[in-house]
Amino acid sequence: MGNQWDNFLHNLGRWQGSFAQFSPEGEALSETPTLLLLEGLENDERARLTLQRFAPGARPGADEPVSELVREYRSFGRDILFFDDGAFSQGTIQLGPFSEFGAEFGFVDENRRLRLVELFAPEGHLKNLTLIRESRAGSEAVESPPLKLEQLLGTWEGTAQTLYPDWRSADVMQTRLVLEAIAPSQVRQTLSFTVGLQNGQIESIASIEGDRLHFEGGSRPTSVLLLPGGASATFPVKVERRQSFFIEAGWLVRPNYRQRLIRRYSDRGEWESLTLVGERKIDI
């Protein structure tokens, strides 16, 4: 496992894309063209972020931005963790009773990046989603198509790596996820995992409503939204203290390869861990 700063450096580059906002039901609300420059300074010992936002329909890099944000970094706080390939998540460390709660998830694949921000209102319900699809300026990277349930049906095998905010050693497990249609409006998800010599399995059933799945079983009802760019957002119907929960973002990088980032919180509302799952679709 590389150190956090070296892992962050995978994100350096000139990234052209957009910030698209969605309602909790998946309705597109707005889209803002953007140009993000992440550059290393002093032999990559320091980094500068320059984010330009443009008017709708403008051409980033050609037209004038309507706003610009500049920040510099030498290190990062305890609210963010990076994986070896540059994937990361940054967000709330402690769920509070009267404040907004949220997290950003980021994936990197050569000349493409995908980021997703899930923001919750103080009462605990999802407020909105911001989907950020980016490609390296000057590249010919092609965006993934909108995610559809049919693309996810089947068997996925992979590896899950878990990092912890207290810097303890990472955990690794093997995973197998089966998603199958069991009725015209229902799917069953079966997650199997192996840690050392220990095996486990979790099964759940979801109802289908367009591009949204509802998992009602268990103590924490959960929704999954299928989004443009191969993205997905997974979140509880309501986040609240005294009940553990997780929030997740996924990216179908290629038709047979998917990544998921999972941010878990304890029943005290404390951020516990960040997991990156890389899984490949297999033929049975």
C-alpha positions as CSV (number, residue, x, y, z in Angstrom):
1,M,0.0,0.0,0.0
2,G,1.5,3.3,-1.1
3,N,1.5,6.4,1.2
4,Q,-1.5,8.7,1.0
5,W,0.4,11.5,-0.8
6,D,1.7,9.2,-3.5
7,N,-1.8,7.8,-4.0
8,F,-3.2,11.3,-4.4
9,L,-0.8,12.1,-7.1
10,H,-2.6,9.7,-9.5
11,N,-5.2,12.5,-9.7
12,L,-2.9,15.1,-11.1
13,G,-3.8,16.5,-14.5
14,R,-6.0,18.9,-16.4
15,W,-9.5,17.5,-16.2
16,Q,-12.4,18.8,-18.3
17,G,-16.0,17.9,-17.4
18,S,-19.1,19.0,-15.6
19,F,-20.8,19.1,-12.2
20,A,-24.4,17.7,-12.6
21,Q,-26.8,17.9,-9.8
22,F,-29.6,15.4,-9.2
23,S,-32.6,15.1,-6.9
24,P,-32.9,12.2,-4.4
25,E,-35.3,10.6,-7.0
26,G,-32.6,10.8,-9.7
27,E,-34.1,13.8,-11.6
28,A,-31.4,15.9,-13.4
29,L,-31.6,19.5,-12.0
30,S,-28.6,21.4,-13.5
31,E,-25.2,20.9,-15.1
32,T,-22.2,23.2,-15.0
33,P,-19.2,22.8,-17.3
34,T,-15.9,22.8,-15.4
35,L,-12.1,22.7,-15.9
36,L,-10.0,21.4,-13.0
37,L,-6.2,21.7,-12.9
38,L,-4.4,19.6,-10.3
39,E,-0.7,20.3,-10.6
40,G,2.3,19.1,-8.6
41,L,4.7,21.7,-7.3
42,E,8.2,21.5,-5.8
43,N,8.8,18.0,-7.2
44,D,5.3,17.0,-6.3
45,E,5.8,17.8,-2.6
46,R,3.1,20.3,-2.9
47,A,0.0,20.5,-5.1
48,R,-2.3,23.2,-6.4
49,L,-5.9,22.8,-7.3
50,T,-7.6,25.3,-9.7
51,L,-11.3,24.8,-10.4
52,Q,-13.0,26.9,-13.0
53,R,-16.8,26.9,-13.5
54,F,-18.4,28.0,-16.7
55,A,-21.9,29.1,-17.8
56,P,-24.1,26.4,-19.2
57,G,-23.2,25.7,-22.9
58,A,-19.8,27.4,-22.5
59,R,-16.5,25.8,-23.7
60,P,-14.1,25.2,-20.9
61,G,-10.6,26.4,-21.9
62,A,-12.0,28.7,-24.6
63,D,-14.7,30.8,-22.9
64,E,-14.2,32.8,-19.7
65,P,-15.1,31.1,-16.4
66,V,-17.8,32.6,-14.2
67,S,-15.9,31.5,-11.0
68,E,-12.5,30.2,-10.0
69,L,-11.3,28.4,-6.9
70,V,-7.6,28.0,-6.0
71,R,-6.3,25.8,-3.2
72,E,-2.9,24.4,-2.3
73,Y,-2.0,21.2,-0.4
74,R,1.0,19.7,1.4
75,S,-1.0,17.1,3.3
76,F,-4.5,16.0,4.0
77,G,-6.8,15.9,7.0
78,R,-8.2,12.8,8.7
79,D,-11.5,13.0,6.8
80,I,-10.0,11.6,3.5
81,L,-8.3,8.4,2.4
82,F,-6.7,7.4,-0.9
83,F,-6.1,4.0,-2.4
84,D,-3.1,2.9,-4.6
85,D,-4.9,3.7,-7.9
86,G,-5.9,7.2,-6.8
87,A,-9.5,6.3,-5.7
88,F,-10.6,8.2,-2.6
89,S,-13.3,9.4,-0.4
90,Q,-13.6,12.6,1.7
91,G,-16.5,13.5,4.0
92,T,-18.0,14.0,7.4
93,I,-16.1,12.3,10.3
94,Q,-18.9,12.6,12.8
95,L,-22.6,12.7,12.2
96,G,-24.1,15.6,14.1
97,P,-27.7,16.2,15.2
98,F,-28.2,19.6,13.6
99,S,-25.9,19.8,10.6
100,E,-25.6,18.6,7.0
101,F,-23.8,15.3,6.4
102,G,-22.1,14.1,3.3
103,A,-19.2,12.6,1.4
104,E,-17.4,12.8,-1.9
105,F,-16.2,9.6,-3.7
106,G,-13.7,9.7,-6.5
107,F,-12.5,7.1,-9.1
108,V,-9.6,7.3,-11.6
109,D,-9.1,5.3,-14.7
110,E,-6.3,6.5,-16.9
111,N,-7.7,9.5,-18.8
112,R,-11.1,9.5,-17.0
113,R,-12.3,10.4,-13.5
114,L,-15.7,10.0,-11.9
115,R,-16.7,11.7,-8.7
116,L,-20.0,11.7,-6.8
117,V,-21.0,13.8,-3.8
118,E,-23.9,12.6,-1.6
119,L,-25.3,15.4,0.6
120,F,-27.8,14.8,3.4
121,A,-30.0,17.4,5.1
122,P,-29.8,17.9,8.9
123,E,-32.9,15.7,9.4
124,G,-31.1,12.8,7.8
125,H,-32.7,12.5,4.3
126,L,-30.7,12.7,1.1
127,K,-30.7,16.4,-0.1
128,N,-29.1,16.0,-3.5
129,L,-26.4,14.3,-5.5
130,T,-23.6,15.9,-7.5
131,L,-22.1,13.8,-10.3
132,I,-18.8,14.9,-11.7
133,R,-17.7,13.2,-14.9
134,E,-14.2,14.3,-16.2
135,S,-11.7,13.4,-18.9
136,R,-8.1,14.4,-19.3
137,A,-8.0,17.5,-21.5
138,G,-6.7,16.6,-25.0
139,S,-7.4,12.9,-24.6
140,E,-10.0,11.0,-26.6
141,A,-11.5,9.3,-23.5
142,V,-15.1,8.2,-24.0
143,E,-17.6,8.5,-21.2
144,S,-19.4,5.4,-20.0
145,P,-23.1,5.2,-21.0
146,P,-25.9,5.7,-18.4
147,L,-26.0,2.8,-16.0
148,K,-28.9,0.3,-16.5
149,L,-29.9,-2.6,-14.3
150,E,-29.4,-5.1,-17.1
151,Q,-25.7,-4.2,-17.1
152,L,-25.4,-5.2,-13.4
153,L,-27.3,-8.5,-13.6
154,G,-25.0,-11.5,-13.3
155,T,-22.1,-12.7,-11.2
156,W,-19.2,-10.4,-10.1
157,E,-16.0,-11.6,-8.4
158,G,-13.4,-9.3,-7.0
159,T,-11.4,-8.0,-4.0
160,A,-12.4,-5.6,-1.3
161,Q,-9.7,-3.5,0.4
162,T,-10.6,-1.6,3.6
163,L,-8.7,1.4,5.0
164,Y,-9.2,2.9,8.4
165,P,-9.0,6.6,9.6
166,D,-6.8,5.5,12.5
167,W,-4.1,4.2,10.1
168,R,-4.3,0.6,11.3
169,S,-3.3,-2.1,8.7
170,A,-5.6,-2.5,5.7
171,D,-7.9,-5.5,5.5
172,V,-8.5,-7.5,2.3
173,M,-11.2,-9.9,1.4
174,Q,-12.4,-11.8,-1.6
175,T,-16.0,-11.1,-2.8
176,R,-18.6,-12.6,-5.0
177,L,-21.8,-10.6,-5.8
178,V,-24.7,-12.2,-7.7
179,L,-27.6,-9.9,-8.9
180,E,-30.5,-11.7,-10.5
181,A,-34.0,-10.8,-11.5
182,I,-36.6,-12.9,-9.6
183,A,-39.8,-11.2,-10.8
184,P,-40.7,-8.4,-13.2
185,S,-40.2,-5.8,-10.5
186,Q,-37.8,-7.5,-8.1
187,V,-34.1,-8.4,-8.0
188,R,-32.2,-10.5,-5.5
189,Q,-28.6,-9.6,-4.4
190,T,-26.4,-12.2,-2.8
191,L,-23.0,-11.1,-1.5
192,S,-20.5,-13.7,-0.4
193,F,-17.1,-12.9,1.1
194,T,-14.0,-14.7,2.4
195,V,-11.7,-13.3,5.0
196,G,-8.8,-15.7,5.7
197,L,-10.6,-19.0,6.5
198,Q,-13.9,-17.3,7.4
199,N,-16.8,-17.2,4.9
200,G,-20.0,-15.1,5.1
201,Q,-23.1,-14.3,3.0
202,I,-25.7,-11.6,2.9
203,E,-28.9,-11.8,0.8
204,S,-31.3,-9.0,0.1
205,I,-34.2,-8.3,-2.2
206,A,-35.0,-5.0,-3.9
207,S,-38.0,-3.6,-5.7
208,I,-37.4,-1.9,-9.1
209,E,-38.8,1.6,-9.8
210,G,-37.3,2.8,-13.1
211,D,-33.6,3.5,-12.5
212,R,-34.0,3.1,-8.7
213,L,-33.8,0.0,-6.5
214,H,-35.3,-0.1,-3.0
215,F,-33.9,-2.6,-0.5
216,E,-36.5,-2.8,2.3
217,G,-35.2,-5.8,4.3
218,G,-33.1,-5.4,7.4
219,S,-32.9,-2.6,9.9
220,R,-31.8,0.0,7.4
221,P,-33.9,0.5,4.2
222,T,-31.5,1.5,1.4
223,S,-31.9,3.0,-2.1
224,V,-29.7,2.6,-5.2
225,L,-29.9,5.2,-8.0
226,L,-28.5,4.3,-11.4
227,L,-27.0,7.4,-13.0
228,P,-25.3,8.7,-16.2
229,G,-21.7,7.9,-16.9
230,G,-22.0,4.4,-15.5
231,A,-22.4,5.7,-12.0
232,S,-24.5,4.6,-9.1
233,A,-25.3,6.0,-5.6
234,T,-26.3,3.8,-2.6
235,F,-27.6,5.5,0.5
236,P,-30.0,4.8,3.5
237,V,-33.5,6.3,3.3
238,K,-32.4,8.2,6.4
239,V,-29.1,8.5,8.3
240,E,-29.3,8.9,12.0
241,R,-27.3,8.2,15.1
242,R,-27.7,5.1,17.2
243,Q,-27.8,3.0,14.0
244,S,-24.8,2.0,11.9
245,F,-25.0,2.7,8.2
246,F,-23.0,3.0,5.0
247,I,-23.1,5.2,1.9
248,E,-21.6,4.0,-1.4
249,A,-20.7,5.1,-4.9
250,G,-20.1,2.8,-7.9
251,W,-18.7,3.2,-11.3
252,L,-19.1,0.7,-14.2
253,V,-15.6,1.5,-15.7
254,R,-16.0,-1.0,-18.5
255,P,-18.9,-3.5,-19.2
256,N,-17.1,-6.3,-17.3
257,Y,-15.4,-4.2,-14.6
258,R,-16.9,-2.2,-11.8
259,Q,-15.5,-0.3,-8.8
260,R,-17.4,0.6,-5.6
261,L,-16.4,2.8,-2.7
262,I,-18.1,2.2,0.6
263,R,-17.9,4.6,3.6
264,R,-19.1,3.0,6.8
265,Y,-20.3,4.7,10.0
266,S,-20.8,3.3,13.5
267,D,-24.0,3.4,15.6
268,R,-22.4,6.5,17.3
269,G,-22.3,8.3,13.9
270,E,-18.5,8.0,13.7
271,W,-16.7,7.3,10.4
272,E,-15.2,3.8,10.8
273,S,-13.7,2.7,7.4
274,L,-13.5,3.1,3.7
275,T,-13.6,0.1,1.3
276,L,-12.7,-0.1,-2.4
277,V,-14.2,-3.0,-4.2
278,G,-12.9,-4.0,-7.7
279,E,-15.0,-6.7,-9.3
280,R,-15.2,-8.3,-12.7
281,K,-18.2,-9.9,-14.3
282,I,-17.8,-13.6,-15.0
283,D,-19.8,-16.0,-17.1
284,I,-21.4,-18.9,-15.3
